[in-house]
């Protein structure tokens, strides 16, 4: 990730007058040309960006000697993986500069080659049953006969033959492709956040340079234009801070309508794991940034590369001023082919958004004939709509569109035998689709990606950090709001909270929160979580001091009391731990009102204390008047009874709280995937290190502890706690994980029969089948949930709650949490 700077001194021969002159640079690393202290061109071999145009036609008045600087990064377009793109970076990787030349570019030869490429593609791809393929073939043959490569004067006649084919028009019913320049850049993935800043600059300066040399691009869509679609407010903010000159040029093109900011969120976040409030903040921060910087909010939500989409998103989109959605990731489904490309997507409250998947199943097209034909052939909504999107350009720092892509599509604008191609904008596409939408189908519920199920669990520290920081920011805002309402002197920490929220939102990018990123990114993410915890704790303390100042003042002759705050919107009765007079932790049972506080002085005595008893066989029972449990020496939950009904939750002969280890060897995407065949490798964890023992003997709290060996060299210690008056068991689990390609889960078979389990999602819940009747059912062998999943029948149910996990499953009567 180091940077090398090259000073390049150029001297253009006088004999090149009237010629088009390029500076050619080919290297393994990504580069950027600087001229007069400003970035002017990105250089990426994988993105077909290997030259900088010095002049289109060298004039005597132009400088013939000049100095450029090339900034070269010691990493390729897709990082620096050792032997494989997704392998850890190679610290010893060397980057080679293979070519640095000053050349004359023959534009006539280039145009002739593009003509021939299009014709030959038509001849090969349109098929023998199509007369246009033969017309293209014979025209190309005539061009070869007419053209003498040693005599440039023969080129125009050859090009006229091609133009005659390209000018033969389509009928009115032909499908129209809306081509949009695209440059998707992962905010972190196989490279750290800091490298993304440079990737954005390289790509966006290249796009601006292309626009400046294609001035007609600002005109109506019937003419050729380049309108790059750029998203992620965070990336705009980075470029604004680090490259102000480039950012000013971008703002000019936004004002002209050529640079189209879409997306509406702070980053392209994961579509499943962020909380409902986090998703709202993604839209709030993104839309606010676009409004402040460009004078408009986004009407399209653009999320092409995320690993599935929550059923709550349509409602959130509509609430944030967005009624249109574009992605293509479901084309990656491993089992079922999604049945639509254009449809209405309906969320859990009935909100609908017009949704479009580009039928070419990509957001990095190159403007080839093959891609155009695939877009039409692949479209699953033929007859319902006659327009579709085509996103072209190299992403992830590859610089977006190229001149060749534009020149290919210029020839295909309206050519008989090929779909009609027009450079367009998201608004123009969706406006046409809205007019054609009367016969569109509706998809209800989540857009589940049948791939990358492992991302719900990969990198446990990141998952824990996300959940904890979401809770911290919630608590700070609740307490600060109450403090403002009570104390006019208290200043609401808006700017500090925005900074912390933006750090959290950045870490929710769809390769960071899922854990599908390199170690450098994980280290950055964990540092950001540490900062949110630190600053959040300080803000929380300030709010509490303002809100409860009088209560915190010690009063003469008063007994020691503890202030307990409840930031949730319902009354809670719970056992808490507090410092006693001697400094040691003591327990107290407290009741605290909704969004309120209580002063605890004399401990509240429960109507029935917790009773803990050890049986002769080593098993331990715990009971609190609400539930009664029995645990064997291995820590298995062998019985869980609801005392008022006598109903047992664990089937006879079954073990709940059963840890199980699975092989985790996916086909390719190691950090991303867990395949269905892993279920065939289940091995219950049975090696006991420390048998079950009582750690708290009852009263306000009873607890037991045990330890297991997991796999070859990992250990698991769990404390199981039952509190007075509490209708559930706590499981505090610590794992020292040293396994590779293994997957640890904990299972709870329950005595409940239901064809559907319920999972918490953002601001709501979702039901998924517990059977595998169809391929759509069994493809969800591993799903995501937030804080709980539940299996219920009429009058009775069991829920499994967690504070930092997302991967889960419910098959038949077994609830499973992925650890």
C-alpha positions in Angstrom: 0.0 0.0 0.0 3.0 2.3 -0.3 3.2 5.0 -2.9 5.9 5.7 -5.4 6.2 9.1 -7.2 7.7 9.3 -10.7 8.7 12.6 -12.2 8.2 12.3 -16.0 9.9 14.9 -18.3 8.5 14.8 -21.8 9.8 16.3 -25.0 7.5 16.0 -28.1 9.3 15.9 -31.4 8.4 18.9 -33.7 7.9 16.4 -36.5 4.7 15.3 -34.8 2.8 18.5 -35.6 -0.8 17.8 -36.3 -0.7 14.4 -34.7 -2.6 13.0 -31.7 0.0 12.4 -28.9 -0.4 10.1 -25.9 1.7 9.4 -22.9 1.5 5.6 -22.4 2.1 4.0 -19.0 1.7 0.4 -18.1 2.3 -0.9 -14.6 1.0 -3.5 -12.2 0.0 -0.9 -9.7 -2.8 1.7 -9.9 -1.5 5.1 -10.9 -2.6 8.7 -11.3 -1.2 11.4 -13.6 -0.7 14.8 -12.0 -0.2 18.0 -14.1 0.2 21.5 -12.8 -0.4 20.1 -9.2 -3.8 18.7 -10.1 -4.8 15.1 -10.8 -5.8 14.7 -14.5 -6.0 10.9 -15.3 -6.2 7.6 -13.6 -4.0 4.7 -14.8 -5.1 1.2 -14.3 -4.1 -1.7 -16.6 -7.1 -3.8 -15.6 -9.4 -0.9 -16.4 -8.0 -0.3 -19.9 -6.6 3.0 -18.7 -3.0 3.0 -19.8 -2.6 6.3 -21.6 -3.0 10.1 -21.0 -4.0 12.2 -24.1 -1.5 15.1 -24.2 -3.0 16.6 -27.4 -5.6 15.6 -29.9 -3.7 17.5 -32.7 -0.3 19.0 -31.8 -0.2 22.7 -32.6 2.9 24.8 -32.9 1.6 27.0 -30.1 1.3 24.1 -27.7 4.2 23.3 -25.3 6.4 20.6 -26.7 8.2 20.1 -23.4 6.3 19.4 -20.1 6.7 17.7 -16.8 4.1 15.2 -15.4 4.1 13.3 -12.1 2.8 9.8 -11.8 1.6 8.6 -8.4 1.9 4.8 -8.4 0.3 2.6 -5.7 2.0 -0.7 -4.8 -1.2 -2.7 -5.3 -3.3 -3.9 -8.2 -6.9 -3.1 -8.9 -8.0 -6.0 -6.6 -5.5 -5.5 -3.8 -2.4 -7.5 -3.3 -3.6 -11.1 -2.5 -0.9 -13.8 -2.5 -1.7 -16.2 -5.2 -5.4 -15.4 -5.3 -7.6 -12.3 -5.3 -9.2 -13.2 -1.9 -6.0 -14.5 -0.3 -4.3 -12.3 2.4 -2.2 -9.5 1.0 1.4 -10.5 0.1 3.8 -8.2 2.1 6.6 -9.0 -0.4 4.7 -8.3 -3.5 6.7 -6.3 -6.1 5.1 -3.9 -8.6 6.6 -3.6 -12.1 6.6 -0.6 -14.4 6.7 -2.3 -17.8 6.1 0.6 -20.2 6.5 4.4 -20.2 6.4 5.9 -23.8 5.5 8.9 -25.8 3.5 7.8 -28.8 1.5 9.0 -31.8 -2.1 7.6 -31.7 -3.7 6.9 -35.1 -7.4 7.7 -34.5 -8.4 6.6 -38.1 -7.0 3.0 -37.5 -8.7 2.9 -34.1 -12.1 3.9 -35.6 -11.7 1.3 -38.3 -11.0 -1.4 -35.8 -14.0 -0.5 -33.7 -16.2 -0.8 -36.8 -14.8 -4.2 -37.6 -15.2 -5.4 -34.0 -18.9 -4.5 -34.0 -19.5 -6.1 -37.4 -17.7 -9.3 -36.6 -19.6 -9.6 -33.3 -22.9 -9.1 -35.2 -21.8 -11.8 -37.7 -20.9 -14.3 -34.9 -23.7 -13.6 -32.4 -26.9 -12.9 -34.4 -27.0 -16.5 -35.6 -27.2 -18.2 -39.0 -31.0 -17.8 -39.1 -30.7 -14.0 -39.0 -29.9 -12.3 -42.3 -28.3 -9.4 -40.5 -25.4 -11.6 -39.4 -24.6 -12.3 -43.0 -25.0 -8.7 -44.0 -22.5 -7.8 -41.3 -20.1 -10.6 -42.3 -20.1 -9.6 -46.0 -19.7 -5.9 -45.2 -16.7 -6.7 -43.0 -15.3 -8.8 -45.8 -15.8 -5.9 -48.3 -14.0 -3.6 -45.9 -11.0 -5.9 -45.8 -10.9 -5.9 -49.6 -11.2 -2.2 -49.9 -8.7 -1.3 -47.2 -5.0 -1.1 -47.9 -3.3 -0.9 -44.5 -0.3 0.9 -46.1 -2.6 3.6 -47.7 -4.6 5.6 -45.2 -6.6 7.2 -48.1 -8.4 3.9 -48.4 -9.8 4.0 -44.9 -12.7 6.4 -45.5 -14.2 4.1 -48.1 -14.0 1.1 -45.7 -15.6 3.1 -42.9 -18.4 4.2 -45.3 -19.3 0.6 -45.8 -19.6 0.1 -42.0 -21.6 3.3 -41.6 -24.1 2.0 -44.2 -24.9 -1.0 -42.0 -25.0 1.0 -38.8 -27.4 3.5 -40.2 -30.1 1.0 -41.1 -32.7 1.6 -38.4 -34.8 -0.6 -36.2 -38.5 -1.0 -36.1 -40.6 0.9 -33.4 -41.1 -2.2 -31.3 -37.4 -2.8 -30.7 -36.2 -3.0 -27.0 -34.5 0.1 -25.7 -31.4 -0.2 -23.6 -30.6 2.7 -21.2 -26.8 2.8 -20.9 -25.4 4.5 -17.9 -21.7 5.0 -17.1 -21.0 3.3 -13.8 -18.1 3.1 -11.4 -18.9 1.1 -8.3 -16.1 1.4 -5.8 -16.1 -0.7 -2.6 -15.3 1.7 0.3 -13.1 -1.0 1.7 -12.6 -4.7 0.7 -9.3 -6.1 -0.5 -7.8 -2.7 0.3 -8.1 -0.4 3.4 -10.4 2.7 3.7 -7.4 5.0 3.0 -6.8 3.4 -0.4 -10.4 3.9 -1.4 -9.9 7.7 -1.2 -7.3 7.4 -3.9 -9.3 4.9 -5.9 -12.2 7.4 -6.0 -9.9 10.2 -7.2 -8.3 8.1 -9.9 -11.7 6.9 -11.2 -13.6 10.2 -11.0 -10.9 12.3 -12.5 -10.8 9.9 -15.4 -14.6 10.2 -15.9 -14.3 14.1 -15.8 -11.5 14.0 -18.3 -13.7 11.8 -20.6 -16.6 14.2 -20.3 -14.4 17.2 -21.1 -13.4 15.5 -24.4 -17.0 14.5 -25.2 -18.8 17.9 -24.9 -21.9 16.6 -26.7 -22.5 14.4 -23.7 -24.6 17.0 -22.0 -27.2 16.9 -24.7 -30.4 15.0 -25.1 -30.3 11.2 -24.8 -30.9 10.6 -28.5 -27.3 11.8 -28.9 -24.4 9.9 -27.4 -23.7 10.9 -23.8 -21.8 9.7 -20.8 -23.7 10.1 -17.6 -21.8 8.3 -14.8 -23.8 7.1 -11.9 -22.0 7.8 -8.7 -23.2 6.9 -5.2 -22.1 6.8 -1.6 -22.0 10.2 0.1 -19.0 9.1 2.1 -16.9 8.8 -1.0 -17.9 12.3 -2.2 -16.9 13.6 1.3 -13.5 12.0 1.0 -12.9 13.5 -2.4 -14.2 16.9 -1.2 -11.7 16.8 1.7 -8.6 15.4 -0.1 -9.1 16.6 -3.8 -10.9 20.0 -3.6 -10.0 20.9 -7.2 -11.4 17.7 -8.6 -14.5 18.0 -6.4 -15.2 21.5 -7.8 -15.1 20.0 -11.4 -17.5 17.3 -10.3 -19.9 19.8 -8.9 -19.9 21.6 -12.3 -20.9 18.4 -14.1 -23.5 17.6 -11.4 -25.0 21.0 -12.2 -25.0 20.2 -15.9 -26.9 16.9 -15.2 -24.0 14.7 -16.4 -22.8 13.5 -13.0 -25.8 11.9 -11.4 -25.5 11.3 -7.7 -27.7 8.3 -6.8 -28.0 5.9 -3.9 -29.3 8.1 -1.1 -27.2 6.5 1.7 -23.9 7.4 3.5 -22.3 4.2 2.2 -23.5 1.1 0.3 -24.4 -0.6 3.5 -25.1 -4.3 4.1 -28.8 -4.8 3.3 -29.5 -7.2 6.2 -27.5 -6.7 9.4 -27.7 -2.9 10.3 -30.5 -2.1 12.7 -33.6 -0.2 11.6 -32.3 3.0 13.2 -28.9 2.5 11.5 -30.6 2.2 8.1 -32.6 5.3 8.7 -29.4 7.1 9.5 -27.8 5.8 6.4 -30.5 7.5 4.4 -30.6 10.6 6.6 -26.8 11.2 6.4 -26.7 10.4 2.7 -29.7 12.4 1.6 -28.7 15.4 3.8 -25.2 15.4 2.2 -26.6 15.2 -1.4 -29.1 18.1 -0.5 -26.3 20.3 0.9 -23.7 19.6 -1.7 -25.8 19.2 -4.9 -29.2 20.8 -4.1 -31.2 17.7 -4.5 -32.0 14.4 -2.7 -31.9 11.1 -4.5 -35.1 9.5 -5.8 -33.4 6.2 -6.6 -31.8 3.8 -4.1 -28.8 2.2 -5.8 -27.4 -0.9 -4.0 -25.9 -3.2 -6.7 -23.5 -5.3 -4.7 -25.0 -6.1 -1.3 -25.7 -9.6 0.0 -29.5 -9.6 0.1 -32.1 -7.0 1.0 -34.3 -6.8 4.1 -38.1 -6.8 3.7 -38.2 -3.6 5.7 -36.3 -1.6 3.0 -39.3 -0.6 0.9 -40.9 1.2 3.9 -37.6 2.9 4.9 -37.1 4.0 1.3 -40.5 5.5 0.9 -40.1 7.3 4.3 -36.9 8.8 3.0 -38.3 10.2 -0.3 -37.2 7.2 -2.5 -39.6 5.2 -4.6 -37.2 3.4 -7.0 -34.6 0.7 -6.4 -31.9 -0.8 -8.5 -29.7 -3.8 -7.8 -28.3 -6.9 -9.6 -26.9 -9.0 -6.8 -29.7 -11.6 -6.9 -28.3 -12.8 -10.2 -25.7 -14.5 -8.1 -28.2 -16.8 -6.5 -26.8 -20.3 -6.3 -30.0 -22.3 -6.4 -33.1 -20.4 -7.7 -33.1 -17.9 -10.6 -35.1 -14.8 -9.5 -38.2 -14.6 -11.7 -38.1 -10.9 -12.6 -36.0 -8.0 -13.7 -38.6 -5.3 -13.4 -41.2 -5.5 -10.7 -42.8 -3.9 -7.7 -41.2 -4.8 -4.4 -43.5 -4.8 -1.4 -42.2 -4.5 2.2 -43.7 -5.8 5.5 -46.1 -2.8 5.9 -47.3 -2.9 2.3 -45.0 -0.1 1.0 -44.0 -0.6 -2.6 -41.0 0.6 -4.7 -40.5 0.1 -8.4 -37.5 -2.2 -8.7 -35.2 -2.9 -11.6 -32.4 -5.5 -12.0 -30.3 -4.8 -15.2 -31.0 -7.9 -17.3 -27.4 -8.2 -18.2 -26.8 -9.2 -14.6 -23.8 -6.9 -14.2 -22.9 -3.4 -13.2 -19.6 -3.5 -15.1 -20.4 -3.9 -18.8 -18.1 -3.0 -21.6 -20.5 -1.9 -24.4 -20.1 -5.1 -26.4 -22.6 -6.5 -28.8 -22.7 -9.7 -26.8 -23.8 -7.8 -23.7 -26.5 -5.9 -25.5 -28.0 -9.2 -26.9 -27.8 -10.8 -23.4 -29.6 -7.9 -21.9 -32.6 -8.4 -24.3 -32.5 -12.2 -24.2 -32.2 -12.5 -20.5 -35.0 -10.0 -19.6 -37.6 -12.0 -17.7 -40.3 -9.3 -18.1 -40.6 -9.2 -21.9 -44.0 -8.0 -22.9 -44.5 -6.1 -19.7 -41.7 -3.5 -20.2 -39.6 -2.7 -23.2 -36.8 -0.7 -21.5 -33.9 -1.9 -19.3 -30.7 -0.6 -17.7 -27.1 -1.3 -19.0 -24.4 -0.2 -16.5 -21.0 0.1 -18.2 -17.6 0.9 -16.8 -14.7 -0.6 -14.8 -15.3 -0.4 -11.0 -13.2 -0.6 -7.8 -10.7 2.0 -9.1 -10.8 0.8 -12.7 -11.8 4.3 -13.8 -15.3 3.7 -15.0 -16.2 4.0 -18.7 -13.7 4.2 -21.5 -13.8 6.0 -24.9 -14.0 2.7 -26.6 -17.1 1.7 -24.7 -18.8 5.0 -25.9 -17.6 4.5 -29.4 -19.0 1.0 -29.5 -22.4 2.2 -28.3 -22.4 5.1 -30.7 -22.5 2.6 -33.6 -25.3 0.6 -31.9 -27.5 3.6 -31.2 -30.2 2.5 -33.6 -29.0 -0.4 -35.8 -31.3 -3.0 -37.3 -30.8 -6.4 -35.6 -29.6 -5.0 -32.3 -31.5 -3.4 -29.4 -31.8 0.4 -29.5 -29.1 1.9 -27.2 -29.3 5.3 -25.7 -27.2 7.0 -23.1 -29.6 7.7 -20.3 -30.0 8.6 -16.6 -31.7 6.7 -13.8 -34.5 9.2 -13.8 -35.2 8.7 -17.5 -35.1 4.9 -17.2 -37.4 4.8 -14.2 -39.8 7.4 -15.6 -40.3 5.2 -18.7 -40.7 2.1 -16.5 -43.3 3.9 -14.4 -45.3 4.6 -17.6 -45.1 0.9 -18.6 -45.8 -0.5 -15.1 -49.4 -1.5 -15.3 -48.7 -5.2 -16.0 -45.7 -5.6 -13.6 -45.7 -8.3 -11.0 -45.2 -7.7 -7.3 -42.7 -9.5 -5.0 -43.6 -9.5 -1.3 -41.0 -9.9 1.4 -37.2 -10.1 1.5 -34.9 -10.3 -1.5 -32.8 -13.2 -0.1 -29.5 -13.8 -1.7 -28.9 -17.6 -2.0 -25.1 -17.1 -1.4 -22.7 -15.5 1.1 -24.7 -16.9 4.1 -21.5 -17.0 6.0 -21.3 -13.2 6.2 -23.9 -13.2 8.9 -21.3 -14.7 11.2 -17.8 -14.0 9.9 -15.6 -11.7 12.1 -17.5 -12.0 15.4 -15.7 -8.9 16.8 -17.1 -6.7 14.1 -20.6 -8.1 14.6 -20.4 -7.5 18.4 -19.0 -4.0 17.8 -21.8 -3.0 15.5 -24.6 -4.2 17.9 -22.9 -2.6 21.0 -22.3 0.7 19.2 -25.9 0.9 17.9 -27.1 0.4 21.5 -24.6 3.0 22.8 -25.7 5.7 20.3 -29.4 4.9 21.0 -28.8 5.4 24.8 -26.8 8.6 24.3 -29.6 10.1 22.2 -32.4 9.1 24.6 -30.6 10.5 27.6 -29.4 13.7 25.8 -33.0 14.3 24.5 -34.4 14.0 28.0 -31.6 16.2 29.4 -32.5 18.9 26.8 -36.2 18.7 27.7 -35.4 19.2 31.4 -32.4 21.6 31.3 -32.3 24.5 28.9 -28.6 25.0 29.6 -27.7 21.5 28.4 -26.3 21.5 24.8 -27.5 18.6 22.7 -24.3 17.0 21.2 -25.4 17.0 17.6 -22.0 17.4 15.9 -20.4 14.8 18.2 -23.2 12.3 17.5 -23.0 12.9 13.7 -19.3 12.1 13.8 -19.9 8.9 15.8 -22.9 7.9 13.6 -20.8 8.4 10.5 -18.0 6.2 11.8 -20.6 3.5 12.6 -22.3 3.9 9.2 -18.9 3.6 7.5 -18.3 0.3 9.2 -21.7 -1.0 7.9 -20.3 -1.0 4.4 -21.2 -4.3 2.7 -17.7 -5.8 2.9 -16.9 -4.5 6.4 -19.8 -5.4 8.6 -20.2 -8.8 6.8 -16.5 -9.5 7.6 -15.5 -10.1 3.9 -12.5 -7.8 4.0 -8.8 -8.0 4.7 -7.2 -7.8 8.1 -6.2 -4.1 7.7 -9.8 -3.2 7.3 -10.9 -5.2 10.3 -8.2 -3.4 12.4 -9.5 0.0 11.2 -13.1 -1.1 11.9 -12.3 -2.3 15.5 -10.5 1.1 16.2 -13.7 3.0 15.1 -15.8 0.9 17.4 -13.4 1.6 20.3 -13.7 5.3 19.5 -17.5 5.1 19.5 -17.5 3.3 22.8 -15.1 5.8 24.4 -16.8 9.0 23.1 -20.3 7.5 23.6 -19.6 6.7 27.3 -18.4 10.3 27.8 -21.5 11.8 26.1 -23.7 9.4 28.1 -22.1 10.5 31.4 -22.6 14.2 30.5 -26.3 13.6 29.7 -26.8 11.7 33.0 -25.1 14.4 35.0 -27.3 17.0 33.6 -30.5 15.0 33.7 -30.1 13.6 37.2 -27.8 16.3 38.8 -30.0 16.7 41.9 -30.4 13.0 42.4 -26.7 12.4 42.3 -25.9 14.9 45.1 -25.2 13.0 48.3 -27.6 14.1 51.1 -26.8 14.1 54.9 -28.0 11.1 56.9 -29.4 9.5 53.8 -28.8 5.8 53.1 -26.7 4.9 50.1 -28.8 4.6 47.0 -28.2 3.6 43.4 -29.6 5.5 40.4 -30.8 3.1 37.7 -31.8 4.3 34.2 -34.0 2.5 31.7 -33.6 3.7 28.1 -36.2 1.2 26.7 -39.9 2.1 26.1 -41.4 -0.4 28.6 -41.2 -0.9 32.4 -38.5 -3.4 33.4 -38.0 -5.5 36.6 -34.6 -7.0 36.6 -31.7 -8.1 38.8 -28.8 -5.7 38.6 -25.3 -5.7 39.9 -24.2 -2.6 41.9 -21.2 -1.7 44.2 -21.9 -2.3 47.8 -20.6 -0.3 50.9 -17.4 -2.3 51.0 -16.8 -1.8 47.3 -17.8 -5.4 46.3 -20.5 -6.0 43.7 -23.9 -6.8 45.2 -27.2 -7.8 43.6 -30.5 -5.9 43.7 -33.9 -6.5 42.2 -35.3 -3.2 40.7 -38.3 -2.0 38.8 -37.6 1.0 36.5 -40.4 2.7 34.4 -40.3 3.2 30.7 -37.7 5.7 29.6 -37.2 6.6 33.2 -35.2 6.1 36.3 -35.4 4.6 39.9 -33.4 5.2 43.0 -32.6 1.9 44.6 -32.1 2.0 48.4 -33.6 -1.0 50.2 -33.4 -4.1 48.0 -36.7 -5.3 46.7 -37.4 -8.8 47.9 -38.7 -11.2 45.2 -41.9 -13.1 45.9 -40.0 -16.3 45.3 -36.2 -16.5 45.4 -34.2 -18.6 43.0 -33.5 -22.1 44.2 -30.5 -24.0 43.0 -30.1 -27.7 43.7 -27.5 -30.3 42.7 -28.8 -33.8 42.1 -27.0 -37.1 42.8 -26.2 -37.7 39.1 -24.3 -34.3 39.0 -27.2 -32.5 37.2 -28.4 -29.1 38.6 -31.9 -27.7 38.8 -32.8 -24.0 39.0 -36.2 -22.6 39.7 -37.6 -19.1 40.3 -41.3 -19.5 40.4 -41.7 -18.6 36.7 -39.6 -21.3 35.1 -37.8 -24.4 36.2 -34.7 -25.8 34.4 -32.5 -28.8 34.6 -28.9 -29.0 33.3 -26.7 -32.1 33.0 -23.0 -32.1 33.7 -22.2 -31.2 30.1 -24.2 -28.0 30.4 -27.1 -29.4 28.2 -30.5 -28.0 29.0 -32.5 -31.2 29.5 -35.7 -29.6 30.8 -37.3 -26.1 30.7 -40.7 -25.8 32.1 -43.1 -22.9 32.3 -44.5 -23.4 35.9 -47.9 -21.7 35.6 -48.9 -24.1 32.7 -46.6 -27.0 33.4 -45.7 -26.9 29.7 -42.2 -28.4 28.9 -40.1 -26.7 26.2 -37.5 -29.4 25.6 -38.6 -32.7 23.9 -38.0 -35.9 25.9 -34.6 -37.3 25.2 -33.3 -34.2 23.5 -30.6 -31.8 24.6 -30.9 -28.0 24.3 -27.9 -25.7 24.5 -26.1 -28.3 22.4 -22.9 -27.0 20.8 -22.2 -28.5 17.4 -19.1 -28.1 15.1 -19.4 -28.3 11.3 -16.8 -28.3 8.5 -16.7 -25.0 6.7 -15.1 -25.5 3.3 -17.0 -23.5 0.7 -16.5 -23.7 -3.1 -14.6 -20.4 -3.3 -15.7 -17.4 -1.3 -14.1 -18.4 2.0 -15.1 -15.5 4.3 -18.4 -15.1 2.5 -20.0 -18.5 2.1 -21.2 -21.5 4.0 -22.6 -24.2 1.7 -25.6 -26.4 2.4 -23.4 -29.5 2.5 -21.8 -28.3 5.7 -24.9 -29.6 7.5 -23.8 -33.2 6.6 -20.6 -32.8 8.7 -22.3 -32.0 12.1 -20.3 -33.2 15.1 -21.7 -32.5 18.6 -19.2 -31.0 21.0 -18.7 -33.7 23.7 -15.2 -33.1 25.2 -15.8 -31.8 28.8 -13.0 -29.8 30.4 -14.8 -28.7 33.6 -18.1 -30.3 34.5 -21.1 -28.2 35.6 -20.7 -26.5 39.0 -22.8 -24.0 40.9 -21.3 -20.5 41.0 -24.2 -18.7 42.7 -26.4 -20.7 45.0 -29.7 -18.8 44.6 -31.6 -15.9 46.2 -31.7 -13.1 43.6 -29.6 -15.1 41.2 -28.6 -18.6 40.6 -25.8 -19.5 38.2 -23.7 -22.5 37.0 -20.6 -22.8 34.9 -18.9 -25.4 32.7 -16.1 -25.6 30.1 -15.8 -27.6 26.8 -13.1 -28.3 24.3 -14.2 -27.4 20.8 -12.4 -29.0 17.9 -8.7 -29.6 18.3 -7.5 -26.5 20.3 -10.4 -24.2 21.1 -12.1 -23.8 24.5 -15.6 -22.7 25.4 -16.7 -21.5 28.9 -20.4 -20.8 29.6 -22.2 -19.4 32.6 -25.9 -20.1 32.8 -27.9 -17.6 34.9 -31.4 -17.6 36.2 -32.6 -14.4 37.9 -35.5 -13.9 40.3 -38.8 -13.2 38.5 -37.1 -13.6 35.1 -38.9 -15.7 32.4 -35.7 -16.6 30.6 -32.3 -18.1 31.1 -29.1 -16.1 30.4 -26.2 -17.9 28.6 -22.9 -16.0 29.0 -20.5 -17.6 26.5 -16.8 -17.1 26.0 -14.9 -18.9 23.3 -11.1 -18.9 22.7 -11.3 -19.7 19.0 -8.3 -21.4 17.2 -10.0 -23.5 14.6 -9.7 -23.1 10.8 -12.5 -23.9 8.3 -14.9 -24.9 11.2 -18.3 -23.5 12.0 -19.6 -23.5 15.6 -23.4 -23.4 16.4 -25.6 -23.9 19.4 -28.9 -25.8 19.0 -32.2 -25.7 20.9 -34.7 -28.4 20.0 -38.1 -27.2 21.3 -41.4 -28.9 21.9 -43.3 -26.6 19.5 -44.7 -27.5 16.1 -45.0 -24.7 13.5 -44.4 -24.5 9.7 -42.9 -21.0 10.2 -40.4 -19.4 12.5 -40.4 -15.7 13.2 -37.2 -13.6 13.1 -36.6 -10.0 14.2 -35.6 -7.7 11.4 -35.4 -3.9 11.2 -38.5 -2.3 13.0 -40.4 -5.6 12.6 -40.3 -9.3 12.1 -40.4 -11.8 9.3 -41.6 -15.4 9.0 -39.6 -18.1 7.2 -40.5 -21.7 6.7 -39.2 -24.4 9.0 -39.5 -27.1 6.3 -37.6 -27.6 3.0 -40.5 -28.4 0.7 -39.1 -26.4 -2.2 -35.8 -25.3 -3.5 -36.7 -21.8 -2.3 -37.1 -23.2 1.2 -33.9 -25.2 1.5 -31.8 -22.5 -0.1 -32.5 -20.7 3.2 -30.6 -23.3 5.3 -28.8 -20.4 7.0 -30.5 -17.1 7.4 -30.1 -13.8 9.3 -31.9 -12.3 12.2 -31.4 -9.5 14.6 -32.0 -9.9 18.4 -34.3 -12.9 18.4 -35.9 -15.8 16.6 -39.1 -17.5 17.8 -41.0 -20.7 17.2 -44.6 -20.5 18.4 -47.8 -22.4 18.1 -51.2 -21.3 19.5 -50.8 -20.3 23.1 -47.1 -21.3 23.5 -43.7 -20.6 22.1 -40.0 -20.4 22.7 -37.6 -17.6 21.7 -33.9 -17.5 21.3 -32.4 -14.1 22.0 -28.8 -12.8 21.5 -26.8 -9.6 22.0 -24.2 -9.8 19.2 -25.1 -12.5 16.6 -26.9 -12.5 13.3 -26.6 -16.0 11.7 -29.5 -18.4 12.6 -31.7 -21.1 11.4 -34.9 -22.9 12.4 -35.4 -26.4 10.8 -38.4 -28.4 11.9 -38.3 -27.9 15.7 -34.6 -27.0 16.2 -33.6 -23.3 16.8 -29.9 -22.8 15.9 -27.7 -19.8 16.5 -24.4 -19.5 14.6 -21.6 -18.5 16.9 
